[in-house]
Amino acid sequence: MIDRLNSNVNFMQNSYNAYSYARNELEESSIFLEEKLESIKDKQGLLGKTWNGIKELTTLGVSESDCENMLDKYNKGEISFEEAVSYLDDFDSKQKTMSNLLSNIATGVGAIAFATATAGTGLGFVASFKAGAPIGAALKTGINFLDRATNDIDNDAFDIKEMAKDAISGAMTGTTSAVASGVGTGIRNGNITTSILNGAKCGAICGSMSGALDYTTNAIFDNEKFNFENLIGNALLSGATSATVGAVVGGSMYGGASLLGSAGHEVTKTTSEIITQDCASSTARKILGTEVKQAINA
């Protein structure tokens, strides 16, 4: 009888210990997830907060509110710890991607407007570099400085390494945004094939240059080991992605011109109309390019 009682006591004690251990583990995991989410929130500056606000308003995409709801589900045992961590990592990654996209769009629009107003239209790579690189470097550095200045991380705004990377990346974005794609030639000639091929050609060159520069910049500033094969791989992948996007945008622009009845004709446009059109096509290329890269990396 005594042995049975002792056995029951030991069983109850072991059960209680297991329960206490599981409860403590859940509390520690919950605290970890809450701190992880707060860390992600702290990194959100003007760009990240703006994008999150759009998602909160439209309910499209994962927002901070969705992450908080996910934590509630974890605490209720509806999802695993691994699923919760993956959810937060995905939110963090997409916020970074979209903040960079917004920065690149603003940089590209500014570079196109400045280059067109000062150097004219139909710029080649040399002319687009002279006109677009300086303003692109200044714009992206300034935009990302403002973004870091509006987050909740102390002394993040004056990050010299990030400012240098932004200047280099901005110069490339300004150059590749200002350069003429050649799509207009196909529109004037009434030949959609020319628009598609020129869009693909320009995209391949711009994408390869950007991919190679991004890899080299990251290797230099992030102390990563430089590998020539990786350099070529990044350049080829970025070039192929941009070529595909360029072809799609080129065909779409031709289709739009056809609907307006301007395909196959010389159409005189004002400087503001040219800037608006080029900004729209540049923005479309950046958005589509980002979506394609995310699909590839998924």
Secondary structure, 3 states (H helix, E strand, C coil): CHHHHHHHHHHHHHHHHHHHHHHHHHHHHHHHHHHHHHHHHHCCCHHHHHHHHHHHHHCCCCCHHHHHHHHHHHHCCCCCHHHHHHHHHHHHHHHHHHHHHHHHHHHHHHHHHHHHHHHCCCCCHHHHHHHHHHHHHHHHHHHHHHHHHCCCCCCCCCCHHHHHHHHHHHHHHHHHHHCCCCHHHHHHHCCHHHHHHHHHHHHHHHHHHHHHHHHHHHHHHCCCCCCHHHHHHHHHHHHHHHHHHHHHHHHHHHHHHHHCCCCCCCCCCCHHHHHHHHHHHHHHHHHHHHHHHHHHHC
